[in-house]
Amino acid sequence: MSNVVANQLPSHVRIVEVGARDGLQNESAVSTQSKVALINALAAAGIQDIEAGAFVSPKWVPQMADSSEVISALELPNCNLTALTPNLKGAEAAHAVGIKEFAIFTAASESFCQKNINCSIDESIARFTDVMAFAKAHNIRVRGYVSCVLGCPYEGDIDPRAVLAVAEKLLALGCYEISLGDTIGVGTAKKVDQLLDLLLAHIDKSLLAVHFHDTYGQALTNIYTALKRGIATVDSAVAGLGGCPYAKGASGNVATEDVVYLLQGLGIEHGIDLE
């Protein structure tokens, strides 16, 4: 039972700030200047891992069309700036502005994959082969996102075995970390525990991160559940920005401020100034 491995709270948690990308891509247009100011403010508060943009088709995600300009305007030598790079063209553009960490994404749900990126899960992973080769050649690490790990707007509940299969494929491809995304925010503490029961039997906890949306107000409870299992990387978005353009009604990401407050209350180091 999960009780055996409960309460392995980490001493330090790494927060990956996704507000400037996952957050803003779902908001109405924000100026390049405002994005730069937001990322600079996040860095000034001590956040070291910041997802700064996405090199995707401006036709599909117009809010991210200025990612090159935003990243070029930043001078943050102490920050790890990451960007979403779904294909080789995106990877090359990200590398051109100095990005040292890529992110690729797929889903644990076939229907979501088809609706979101117009292909099967396996096809989506095969498409990343050239991105991974480019990253390896340029010494860039790659993070893998898995959407819909606890539920899908089209399929409902997702079998944890489907999540494990996708996570293992991304790790085999060369991802250094897998971010488990509850894209529509339907997760509960029990569901998180059940998912981690399976995943942690096959994957080391140091390779996993969690990414919760707060649709039903469960994100902090779910994060606490993951922390107790030893997960030490949490994705969050300043002010709870974001949603999902392909999941109607899903509310934003968990707010970074709330995660920091939770960590402070647990005596877990995070390096971020809440003020």
Backbone as CSV, one residue per row, in Angstrom:
resi,resn,N_x,N_y,N_z,CA_x,CA_y,CA_z,C_x,C_y,C_z
1,MET,0.844,-1.217,0.000,0.000,0.000,0.000,0.872,1.257,0.000
2,SER,0.246,2.352,-0.370,1.024,3.584,-0.483,1.538,4.075,0.869
3,ASN,0.916,3.594,1.972,1.347,4.053,3.307,2.820,3.746,3.566
4,VAL,3.286,2.657,2.992,4.661,2.226,3.221,5.655,3.300,2.795
5,VAL,5.353,3.970,1.680,6.304,4.959,1.173,5.845,6.392,1.421
6,ALA,4.807,6.543,2.239,4.295,7.896,2.477,5.296,8.707,3.301
7,ASN,5.077,10.024,3.302,5.861,10.943,4.121,7.362,10.943,3.854
8,GLN,7.732,10.949,2.579,9.145,11.160,2.245,9.287,12.593,1.757
9,LEU,8.804,13.549,2.524,8.828,14.943,2.063,10.248,15.365,1.689
10,PRO,10.424,15.948,0.508,11.765,16.396,0.116,12.204,17.599,0.951
11,SER,13.515,17.795,1.094,13.995,18.947,1.875,13.996,20.217,1.022
12,HIS,14.089,20.027,-0.294,14.092,21.172,-1.213,13.217,20.846,-2.415
13,VAL,12.420,21.805,-2.851,11.588,21.608,-4.040,11.962,22.631,-5.098
14,ARG,12.099,22.152,-6.325,12.369,23.015,-7.475,11.026,23.374,-8.105
15,ILE,10.798,24.672,-8.233,9.570,25.132,-8.878,9.887,25.499,-10.323
16,VAL,9.102,24.966,-11.244,9.239,25.338,-12.656,8.078,26.277,-12.976
17,GLU,8.420,27.531,-13.239,7.409,28.568,-13.492,6.952,28.490,-14.946
18,VAL,5.671,28.171,-15.134,5.149,28.002,-16.500,4.186,29.120,-16.910
19,GLY,4.064,30.144,-16.060,3.104,31.213,-16.342,3.343,31.964,-17.636
20,ALA,4.617,32.180,-17.963,4.919,32.980,-19.154,4.664,32.213,-20.453
21,ARG,4.469,30.899,-20.352,4.176,30.126,-21.563,2.810,29.441,-21.421
22,ASP,2.704,28.445,-20.573,1.440,27.719,-20.425,0.346,28.663,-19.940
23,GLY,0.741,29.657,-19.139,-0.235,30.632,-18.664,-0.683,31.577,-19.753
24,LEU,0.280,32.297,-20.330,-0.067,33.362,-21.286,-0.601,32.849,-22.616
25,GLN,-0.297,31.586,-22.956,-0.782,31.121,-24.262,-2.298,30.979,-24.253
26,ASN,-2.897,30.997,-23.062,-4.347,30.866,-22.983,-5.035,32.184,-22.648
27,GLU,-4.243,33.244,-22.510,-4.824,34.555,-22.216,-4.889,35.330,-23.533
28,SER,-5.632,36.435,-23.523,-5.658,37.241,-24.752,-4.276,37.877,-24.930
29,ALA,-4.044,38.449,-26.093,-2.706,38.930,-26.448,-2.070,39.806,-25.372
30,VAL,-0.815,39.512,-25.065,-0.028,40.282,-24.098,1.181,40.803,-24.869
31,SER,1.549,42.063,-24.650,2.653,42.645,-25.421,3.988,41.980,-25.079
32,THR,4.897,42.039,-26.027,6.243,41.488,-25.835,6.890,42.123,-24.605
33,GLN,6.726,43.440,-24.504,7.293,44.190,-23.369,6.772,43.660,-22.030
34,SER,5.470,43.401,-21.973,4.859,42.903,-20.732,5.377,41.510,-20.383
35,LYS,5.580,40.677,-21.392,6.106,39.328,-21.144,7.521,39.403,-20.583
36,VAL,8.336,40.278,-21.176,9.715,40.454,-20.704,9.707,40.937,-19.254
37,ALA,8.838,41.910,-18.965,8.740,42.449,-17.599,8.305,41.361,-16.617
38,LEU,7.348,40.529,-17.028,6.864,39.444,-16.164,7.996,38.465,-15.854
39,ILE,8.714,38.045,-16.883,9.787,37.063,-16.672,10.906,37.655,-15.814
40,ASN,11.235,38.921,-16.041,12.254,39.579,-15.207,11.819,39.643,-13.744
41,ALA,10.534,39.925,-13.518,10.018,40.004,-12.142,10.053,38.627,-11.476
42,LEU,9.719,37.593,-12.223,9.754,36.225,-11.684,11.182,35.852,-11.297
43,ALA,12.132,36.206,-12.160,13.539,35.912,-11.877,14.012,36.681,-10.646
44,ALA,13.557,37.930,-10.537,13.951,38.763,-9.390,13.423,38.186,-8.079
45,ALA,12.309,37.458,-8.150,11.739,36.842,-6.941,12.468,35.552,-6.570
46,GLY,13.455,35.174,-7.378,14.254,34.002,-7.038,13.887,32.738,-7.794
47,ILE,12.962,32.843,-8.745,12.600,31.650,-9.517,13.701,31.380,-10.542
48,GLN,14.236,30.173,-10.515,15.379,29.863,-11.384,15.013,29.112,-12.649
49,ASP,13.892,28.401,-12.610,13.462,27.647,-13.792,12.216,28.297,-14.367
50,ILE,12.346,28.894,-15.537,11.231,29.648,-16.127,11.004,29.217,-17.568
51,GLU,9.780,28.781,-17.835,9.414,28.464,-19.220,9.081,29.790,-19.889
52,ALA,9.919,30.172,-20.866,9.850,31.547,-21.370,9.087,31.707,-22.678
53,GLY,8.773,30.602,-23.349,8.071,30.742,-24.621,7.840,29.411,-25.292
54,ALA,7.266,29.483,-26.490,6.994,28.275,-27.264,7.255,28.560,-28.734
55,PHE,8.025,27.683,-29.356,8.333,27.848,-30.774,7.400,26.941,-31.573
56,VAL,6.165,27.421,-31.669,5.092,26.660,-32.306,4.506,27.504,-33.431
57,SER,3.642,26.904,-34.212,3.039,27.639,-35.327,2.195,28.802,-34.817
58,PRO,2.500,30.038,-35.271,1.713,31.194,-34.824,0.246,31.083,-35.244
59,LYS,-0.008,30.228,-36.230,-1.395,30.014,-36.661,-2.194,29.342,-35.536
60,TRP,-1.539,28.386,-34.842,-2.216,27.650,-33.774,-2.151,28.373,-32.438
61,VAL,-1.004,28.969,-32.136,-0.846,29.649,-30.836,-0.281,31.046,-31.087
62,PRO,-1.135,31.978,-31.549,-0.645,33.323,-31.897,0.006,34.053,-30.724
63,GLN,-0.414,33.705,-29.482,0.134,34.391,-28.300,1.634,34.160,-28.133
64,MET,2.161,33.110,-28.763,3.582,32.781,-28.597,4.438,33.196,-29.796
65,ALA,3.843,33.932,-30.736,4.557,34.291,-31.977,5.806,35.126,-31.720
66,ASP,5.842,35.828,-30.580,6.994,36.703,-30.289,8.014,36.058,-29.355
67,SER,8.002,34.725,-29.230,8.916,34.062,-28.286,10.381,34.410,-28.528
68,SER,10.795,34.489,-29.794,12.198,34.835,-30.082,12.545,36.218,-29.554
69,GLU,11.632,37.185,-29.780,11.869,38.563,-29.318,11.930,38.623,-27.793
70,VAL,10.992,37.912,-27.152,10.947,37.922,-25.679,12.260,37.379,-25.116
71,ILE,12.664,36.205,-25.587,13.852,35.553,-25.033,15.121,36.345,-25.350
72,SER,15.178,36.934,-26.541,16.347,37.750,-26.910,16.486,38.975,-26.011
73,ALA,15.359,39.466,-25.490,15.386,40.679,-24.658,15.763,40.386,-23.204
74,LEU,15.849,39.111,-22.843,16.141,38.750,-21.449,17.642,38.605,-21.225
75,GLU,18.092,39.106,-20.077,19.482,38.878,-19.670,19.461,38.287,-18.274
76,LEU,19.312,36.979,-18.209,19.156,36.297,-16.923,20.129,35.121,-16.839
77,PRO,21.422,35.433,-16.640,22.432,34.364,-16.644,22.229,33.315,-15.554
78,ASN,21.527,33.697,-14.460,21.349,32.741,-13.365,20.076,31.912,-13.484
79,CYS,19.328,32.130,-14.563,18.074,31.397,-14.743,18.211,30.329,-15.812
80,ASN,17.449,29.261,-15.606,17.338,28.235,-16.634,16.059,28.535,-17.416
81,LEU,16.217,29.122,-18.602,15.057,29.448,-19.436,14.766,28.279,-20.366
82,THR,13.517,27.849,-20.377,13.136,26.733,-21.235,12.086,27.183,-22.246
83,ALA,11.937,26.397,-23.306,10.918,26.709,-24.314,10.355,25.425,-24.898
84,LEU,9.096,25.504,-25.265,8.422,24.383,-25.911,8.898,24.293,-27.363
85,THR,9.386,23.115,-27.756,9.912,22.933,-29.119,9.335,21.649,-29.712
86,PRO,8.140,21.718,-30.301,7.490,20.492,-30.763,8.105,19.863,-32.013
87,ASN,8.972,20.612,-32.701,9.579,20.059,-33.919,10.970,20.664,-34.123
88,LEU,11.667,20.169,-35.131,13.048,20.605,-35.367,13.139,22.101,-35.661
89,LYS,12.185,22.614,-36.419,12.182,24.048,-36.732,12.118,24.866,-35.434
90,GLY,11.255,24.428,-34.517,11.133,25.099,-33.222,12.410,24.984,-32.410
91,ALA,13.020,23.795,-32.445,14.260,23.569,-31.702,15.374,24.481,-32.216
92,GLU,15.469,24.606,-33.530,16.506,25.464,-34.122,16.287,26.928,-33.755
93,ALA,15.026,27.354,-33.775,14.714,28.748,-33.427,15.015,29.027,-31.954
94,ALA,14.711,28.059,-31.088,14.975,28.224,-29.653,16.478,28.279,-29.389
95,HIS,17.208,27.397,-30.050,18.663,27.370,-29.882,19.288,28.678,-30.362
96,ALA,18.730,29.241,-31.419,19.263,30.487,-31.993,19.206,31.652,-31.010
97,VAL,18.251,31.614,-30.066,18.178,32.696,-29.068,18.750,32.259,-27.715
98,GLY,19.479,31.140,-27.718,20.229,30.760,-26.521,19.518,29.881,-25.514
99,ILE,18.384,29.282,-25.891,17.674,28.393,-24.958,18.506,27.132,-24.701
100,LYS,18.650,26.775,-23.404,19.484,25.630,-23.024,18.652,24.419,-22.571
101,GLU,17.333,24.588,-22.581,16.476,23.451,-22.243,15.218,23.488,-23.090
102,PHE,14.951,22.379,-23.753,13.741,22.250,-24.566,12.660,21.514,-23.774
103,ALA,11.418,21.688,-24.208,10.319,20.884,-23.676,9.530,20.331,-24.855
104,ILE,9.192,19.044,-24.761,8.352,18.414,-25.780,7.109,17.880,-25.077
105,PHE,6.041,17.673,-25.815,4.813,17.270,-25.134,4.000,16.268,-25.928
106,THR,3.404,15.348,-25.189,2.436,14.428,-25.749,1.385,14.198,-24.668
107,ALA,0.525,13.194,-24.858,-0.546,12.965,-23.890,-0.666,11.481,-23.580
108,ALA,-1.339,11.190,-22.466,-1.608,9.796,-22.115,-2.947,9.353,-22.701
109,SER,-3.617,10.267,-23.406,-4.921,9.981,-24.005,-4.832,10.086,-25.524
110,GLU,-5.228,9.024,-26.217,-5.198,9.034,-27.689,-6.095,10.135,-28.255
111,SER,-7.305,10.273,-27.692,-8.244,11.281,-28.223,-7.685,12.684,-28.069
112,PHE,-7.081,12.964,-26.909,-6.527,14.301,-26.665,-5.386,14.567,-27.643
113,CYS,-4.562,13.547,-27.863,-3.438,13.689,-28.791,-3.949,14.023,-30.194
114,GLN,-4.970,13.309,-30.621,-5.535,13.554,-31.959,-6.093,14.968,-32.062
115,LYS,-6.845,15.398,-31.029,-7.478,16.721,-31.079,-6.454,17.850,-30.907
116,ASN,-5.421,17.590,-30.103,-4.455,18.623,-29.742,-3.320,18.739,-30.754
117,ILE,-2.768,17.594,-31.171,-1.644,17.654,-32.115,-1.855,16.818,-33.375
118,ASN,-3.107,16.414,-33.605,-3.484,15.751,-34.871,-2.681,14.498,-35.215
119,CYS,-2.360,13.692,-34.210,-1.688,12.427,-34.503,-1.849,11.497,-33.306
120,SER,-1.417,10.251,-33.467,-1.496,9.305,-32.349,-0.369,9.592,-31.354
121,ILE,-0.460,8.982,-30.173,0.593,9.159,-29.158,1.943,8.693,-29.723
122,ASP,1.956,7.504,-30.316,3.215,6.975,-30.859,3.781,7.861,-31.962
123,GLU,2.892,8.378,-32.822,3.348,9.287,-33.884,3.941,10.555,-33.277
124,SER,3.295,11.060,-32.224,3.788,12.299,-31.599,5.195,12.086,-31.052
125,ILE,5.429,10.921,-30.456,6.749,10.630,-29.885,7.786,10.441,-31.001
126,ALA,7.377,9.778,-32.081,8.294,9.578,-33.219,8.730,10.918,-33.814
127,ARG,7.816,11.902,-33.781,8.123,13.228,-34.330,9.225,13.949,-33.550
128,PHE,9.462,13.501,-32.319,10.455,14.190,-31.480,11.877,13.682,-31.709
129,THR,12.033,12.639,-32.499,13.361,12.041,-32.679,14.394,13.055,-33.157
130,ASP,14.013,13.873,-34.153,14.995,14.838,-34.672,15.244,15.988,-33.693
131,VAL,14.220,16.340,-32.894,14.418,17.363,-31.848,15.442,16.847,-30.838
132,MET,15.294,15.570,-30.444,16.200,14.979,-29.455,17.630,14.893,-30.002
133,ALA,17.755,14.541,-31.272,19.091,14.444,-31.880,19.753,15.821,-31.917
134,PHE,18.971,16.835,-32.270,19.484,18.211,-32.312,19.910,18.649,-30.906
135,ALA,19.063,18.334,-29.911,19.356,18.716,-28.523,20.656,18.064,-28.051
136,LYS,20.792,16.780,-28.349,21.985,16.047,-27.929,23.239,16.655,-28.564
137,ALA,23.143,16.975,-29.842,24.287,17.544,-30.569,24.697,18.904,-30.010
138,HIS,23.735,19.622,-29.409,24.025,20.964,-28.889,24.040,21.013,-27.357
139,ASN,24.086,19.828,-26.739,24.172,19.753,-25.279,23.010,20.478,-24.587
140,ILE,21.811,20.265,-25.099,20.603,20.884,-24.538,19.769,19.778,-23.906
141,ARG,19.336,19.994,-22.667,18.531,18.930,-22.070,17.061,19.110,-22.447
142,VAL,16.332,18.014,-22.385,14.938,18.034,-22.842,14.014,17.475,-21.769
143,ARG,12.953,18.232,-21.529,11.933,17.832,-20.559,10.731,17.300,-21.335
144,GLY,10.112,16.251,-20.850,8.933,15.707,-21.520,7.670,15.983,-20.721
145,TYR,6.671,16.545,-21.379,5.373,16.766,-20.731,4.399,15.678,-21.164
146,VAL,3.660,15.141,-20.208,2.573,14.219,-20.548,1.268,14.849,-20.069
147,SER,0.374,15.150,-21.011,-0.921,15.752,-20.673,-1.926,14.680,-20.266
148,CYS,-2.968,15.115,-19.572,-4.119,14.244,-19.266,-3.752,13.000,-18.464
149,VAL,-2.833,13.121,-17.496,-2.415,11.921,-16.757,-3.485,11.426,-15.782
150,LEU,-4.420,12.299,-15.408,-5.454,11.893,-14.446,-6.865,11.990,-15.011
151,GLY,-6.964,12.328,-16.278,-8.292,12.437,-16.876,-8.219,13.229,-18.160
152,CYS,-9.165,12.925,-19.053,-9.179,13.538,-20.378,-10.572,14.082,-20.667
153,PRO,-10.662,15.254,-21.337,-11.991,15.809,-21.626,-12.812,14.934,-22.578
154,TYR,-12.138,14.033,-23.308,-12.850,13.192,-24.282,-13.018,11.752,-23.811
155,GLU,-12.052,11.262,-23.011,-12.075,9.846,-22.620,-12.415,9.617,-21.148
156,GLY,-12.473,10.692,-20.353,-12.714,10.495,-18.923,-11.458,9.998,-18.233
157,ASP,-11.611,9.033,-17.315,-10.466,8.524,-16.557,-9.412,7.920,-17.480
158,ILE,-8.155,8.069,-17.075,-7.032,7.527,-17.847,-6.357,6.430,-17.023
159,ASP,-6.103,5.307,-17.648,-5.449,4.185,-16.976,-3.999,4.566,-16.657
160,PRO,-3.583,4.433,-15.396,-2.191,4.748,-15.043,-1.169,4.009,-15.920
161,ARG,-1.549,2.836,-16.425,-0.617,2.083,-17.279,-0.335,2.819,-18.589
162,ALA,-1.330,3.585,-19.053,-1.126,4.389,-20.274,-0.107,5.497,-20.001
163,VAL,-0.188,6.078,-18.795,0.754,7.138,-18.399,2.164,6.560,-18.302
164,LEU,2.276,5.397,-17.667,3.582,4.747,-17.520,4.208,4.465,-18.886
165,ALA,3.403,3.948,-19.811,3.925,3.606,-21.143,4.499,4.838,-21.839
166,VAL,3.768,5.950,-21.775,4.225,7.180,-22.437,5.466,7.738,-21.735
167,ALA,5.442,7.751,-20.408,6.579,8.281,-19.645,7.849,7.487,-19.959
168,GLU,7.718,6.169,-20.017,8.899,5.338,-20.292,9.431,5.573,-21.709
169,LYS,8.515,5.805,-22.667,8.957,6.085,-24.042,9.718,7.410,-24.109
170,LEU,9.231,8.417,-23.382,9.910,9.722,-23.394,11.275,9.636,-22.710
171,LEU,11.359,8.859,-21.633,12.647,8.684,-20.955,13.618,7.935,-21.872
172,ALA,13.110,6.923,-22.572,13.955,6.152,-23.493,14.467,7.040,-24.632
173,LEU,13.652,8.019,-24.992,14.024,8.959,-26.060,15.157,9.885,-25.607
174,GLY,15.295,10.045,-24.271,16.373,10.882,-23.752,15.934,12.049,-22.888
175,CYS,14.641,12.135,-22.550,14.195,13.215,-21.653,14.811,13.017,-20.270
176,TYR,15.213,14.117,-19.634,15.823,14.004,-18.303,14.759,14.006,-17.205
177,GLU,13.547,14.442,-17.558,12.491,14.564,-16.555,11.143,14.491,-17.264
178,ILE,10.162,13.920,-16.571,8.805,13.846,-17.107,7.884,14.651,-16.204
179,SER,7.198,15.626,-16.798,6.229,16.426,-16.048,4.844,15.836,-16.285
180,LEU,4.225,15.397,-15.197,2.916,14.737,-15.256,1.825,15.789,-15.161
181,GLY,1.103,15.998,-16.252,0.128,17.082,-16.299,-1.311,16.647,-16.091
182,ASP,-1.950,17.239,-15.069,-3.396,17.045,-14.897,-4.070,18.202,-15.631
183,THR,-4.115,18.072,-16.937,-4.472,19.161,-17.846,-5.829,19.786,-17.568
184,ILE,-6.804,18.954,-17.164,-8.144,19.513,-16.931,-8.465,19.599,-15.442
185,GLY,-7.482,19.280,-14.606,-7.649,19.497,-13.171,-8.648,18.589,-12.485
186,VAL,-8.778,17.348,-12.978,-9.756,16.432,-12.374,-9.135,15.519,-11.320
187,GLY,-7.837,15.677,-11.084,-7.157,14.807,-10.131,-7.625,15.008,-8.700
188,THR,-7.524,13.928,-7.927,-7.784,13.983,-6.482,-6.594,13.304,-5.809
189,ALA,-6.490,13.474,-4.493,-5.364,12.881,-3.769,-5.296,11.370,-4.002
190,LYS,-6.456,10.727,-3.979,-6.476,9.269,-4.159,-5.976,8.884,-5.557
191,LYS,-6.438,9.622,-6.573,-6.002,9.330,-7.956,-4.497,9.551,-8.113
192,VAL,-3.985,10.616,-7.480,-2.547,10.909,-7.560,-1.757,9.772,-6.923
193,ASP,-2.216,9.323,-5.754,-1.550,8.219,-5.063,-1.537,6.955,-5.918
194,GLN,-2.688,6.664,-6.523,-2.779,5.453,-7.355,-1.840,5.537,-8.562
195,LEU,-1.782,6.716,-9.175,-0.886,6.897,-10.326,0.570,6.722,-9.897
196,LEU,0.938,7.371,-8.777,2.330,7.296,-8.318,2.689,5.906,-7.810
197,ASP,1.698,5.163,-7.273,1.956,3.770,-6.876,2.564,3.009,-8.046
198,LEU,1.955,3.170,-9.210,2.437,2.450,-10.393,3.738,3.058,-10.927
199,LEU,3.743,4.374,-11.129,4.915,5.009,-11.749,6.184,4.801,-10.932
200,LEU,6.078,4.971,-9.608,7.281,4.892,-8.769,7.812,3.467,-8.634
201,ALA,7.004,2.491,-9.029,7.486,1.106,-9.042,8.409,0.877,-10.245
202,HIS,8.348,1.791,-11.226,9.118,1.618,-12.464,10.080,2.771,-12.767
203,ILE,9.789,3.954,-12.213,10.563,5.157,-12.555,11.046,5.820,-11.268
204,ASP,12.310,6.220,-11.242,12.832,6.880,-10.043,12.142,8.227,-9.826
205,LYS,11.848,8.535,-8.568,11.115,9.780,-8.249,11.853,11.031,-8.730
206,SER,13.181,10.953,-8.846,13.959,12.127,-9.281,13.707,12.477,-10.750
207,LEU,13.062,11.571,-11.481,12.792,11.802,-12.909,11.385,12.336,-13.151
208,LEU,10.623,12.532,-12.066,9.226,12.945,-12.220,8.960,14.325,-11.625
209,ALA,8.097,15.074,-12.308,7.607,16.366,-11.813,6.085,16.330,-11.913
210,VAL,5.420,17.229,-11.183,3.951,17.279,-11.278,3.485,18.658,-11.729
211,HIS,2.384,18.650,-12.479,1.856,19.865,-13.117,0.324,19.817,-12.972
212,PHE,-0.184,20.493,-11.937,-1.623,20.410,-11.660,-2.375,21.680,-12.025
213,HIS,-3.567,21.482,-12.561,-4.488,22.598,-12.786,-5.520,22.578,-11.666
214,ASP,-6.084,23.751,-11.395,-6.877,23.910,-10.174,-8.387,23.973,-10.421
215,THR,-8.850,23.291,-11.453,-10.256,23.362,-11.871,-11.233,23.150,-10.716
216,TYR,-10.953,22.160,-9.860,-11.849,21.865,-8.733,-11.203,22.190,-7.389
217,GLY,-10.195,23.076,-7.425,-9.561,23.478,-6.169,-8.744,22.385,-5.503
218,GLN,-8.330,21.379,-6.263,-7.605,20.240,-5.675,-6.090,20.292,-5.879
219,ALA,-5.599,21.311,-6.578,-4.179,21.288,-6.968,-3.217,21.197,-5.782
220,LEU,-3.431,22.001,-4.742,-2.492,21.976,-3.608,-2.534,20.641,-2.877
221,THR,-3.727,20.089,-2.721,-3.860,18.772,-2.088,-3.116,17.729,-2.914
222,ASN,-3.248,17.828,-4.221,-2.570,16.876,-5.104,-1.051,17.036,-5.033
223,ILE,-0.593,18.287,-4.952,0.852,18.540,-4.831,1.370,17.967,-3.514
224,TYR,0.634,18.200,-2.436,1.039,17.672,-1.123,1.134,16.143,-1.180
225,THR,0.174,15.530,-1.846,0.180,14.069,-2.007,1.447,13.620,-2.738
226,ALA,1.817,14.345,-3.795,3.027,14.001,-4.557,4.296,14.255,-3.737
227,LEU,4.308,15.361,-2.979,5.476,15.668,-2.134,5.709,14.541,-1.129
228,LYS,4.630,14.018,-0.570,4.756,12.939,0.417,5.325,11.670,-0.199
229,ARG,5.253,11.580,-1.511,5.834,10.426,-2.201,7.260,10.721,-2.666
230,GLY,7.772,11.912,-2.284,9.160,12.236,-2.610,9.364,12.992,-3.908
231,ILE,8.273,13.371,-4.584,8.414,14.161,-5.817,8.905,15.556,-5.425
232,ALA,9.963,16.043,-6.085,10.594,17.291,-5.644,10.642,18.375,-6.715
233,THR,9.864,18.221,-7.785,9.751,19.281,-8.794,8.276,19.532,-9.068
234,VAL,7.889,20.806,-8.971,6.479,21.185,-9.129,6.375,22.306,-10.158
235,ASP,5.498,22.135,-11.133,5.214,23.197,-12.108,4.095,24.075,-11.554
236,SER,4.212,25.387,-11.762,3.142,26.286,-11.321,3.208,27.559,-12.149
237,ALA,2.154,28.370,-12.049,2.092,29.603,-12.841,1.729,30.767,-11.944
238,VAL,2.491,31.848,-12.058,2.226,33.023,-11.241,0.759,33.426,-11.396
239,ALA,0.117,33.712,-10.261,-1.287,34.143,-10.234,-2.252,33.121,-10.834
240,GLY,-1.800,31.873,-10.983,-2.696,30.840,-11.511,-3.110,31.059,-12.948
241,LEU,-2.221,31.658,-13.744,-2.530,31.915,-15.154,-2.789,30.622,-15.913
242,GLY,-3.565,30.740,-16.982,-3.653,29.649,-17.941,-4.874,28.777,-17.823
243,GLY,-4.983,27.874,-18.761,-6.077,26.916,-18.815,-5.639,25.892,-19.829
244,CYS,-6.513,25.545,-20.745,-6.088,24.728,-21.869,-7.023,25.003,-23.025
245,PRO,-6.480,25.480,-24.157,-7.361,25.849,-25.272,-8.162,24.666,-25.807
246,TYR,-7.686,23.434,-25.500,-8.378,22.255,-26.021,-9.242,21.587,-24.958
247,ALA,-9.369,22.207,-23.791,-10.198,21.629,-22.729,-11.085,22.735,-22.183
248,LYS,-12.267,22.834,-22.730,-13.185,23.923,-22.362,-13.478,23.928,-20.865
249,GLY,-13.400,25.111,-20.275,-13.804,25.241,-18.874,-12.736,24.865,-17.860
250,ALA,-11.624,24.294,-18.314,-10.565,23.950,-17.362,-9.957,25.258,-16.868
251,SER,-9.798,25.374,-15.553,-9.261,26.639,-15.044,-7.744,26.602,-15.070
252,GLY,-7.141,27.597,-14.452,-5.710,27.796,-14.620,-4.827,26.795,-13.916
253,ASN,-3.531,26.992,-14.125,-2.518,26.240,-13.402,-2.595,26.607,-11.931
254,VAL,-2.033,25.754,-11.086,-1.926,26.109,-9.675,-1.043,27.360,-9.572
255,ALA,-1.394,28.262,-8.653,-0.658,29.522,-8.512,0.679,29.300,-7.802
256,THR,1.739,29.859,-8.374,3.076,29.737,-7.784,3.085,30.228,-6.337
257,GLU,2.393,31.349,-6.087,2.366,31.913,-4.732,1.807,30.905,-3.726
258,ASP,0.766,30.177,-4.145,0.139,29.198,-3.250,1.066,28.016,-2.990
259,VAL,1.790,27.604,-4.024,2.736,26.493,-3.859,3.854,26.902,-2.901
260,VAL,4.365,28.123,-3.067,5.433,28.618,-2.192,4.948,28.675,-0.740
261,TYR,3.718,29.130,-0.556,3.141,29.214,0.799,3.010,27.814,1.404
262,LEU,2.569,26.868,0.604,2.465,25.470,1.056,3.837,24.950,1.478
263,LEU,4.848,25.182,0.643,6.200,24.690,0.935,6.755,25.329,2.203
264,GLN,6.516,26.639,2.350,6.986,27.322,3.562,6.358,26.703,4.802
265,GLY,5.072,26.419,4.714,4.363,25.829,5.851,4.872,24.445,6.207
266,LEU,5.438,23.760,5.225,5.960,22.405,5.450,7.448,22.427,5.810
267,GLY,8.036,23.641,5.806,9.461,23.752,6.108,10.345,23.222,4.990
268,ILE,9.832,23.284,3.758,10.600,22.806,2.602,11.237,24.002,1.897
269,GLU,12.531,23.922,1.640,13.226,25.032,0.972,12.811,25.144,-0.492
270,HIS,12.778,26.400,-0.994,12.366,26.619,-2.387,13.099,27.793,-3.025
271,GLY,13.722,28.656,-2.210,14.545,29.741,-2.742,13.794,30.912,-3.340
272,ILE,12.478,31.000,-3.078,11.680,32.060,-3.704,11.156,33.038,-2.656
273,ASP,11.193,34.309,-3.001,10.704,35.360,-2.112,9.230,35.615,-2.414
274,LEU,8.373,35.281,-1.457,6.921,35.389,-1.654,6.457,36.827,-1.829
275,GLU,7.179,37.773,-1.238,6.764,39.183,-1.332,6.921,39.704,-2.756
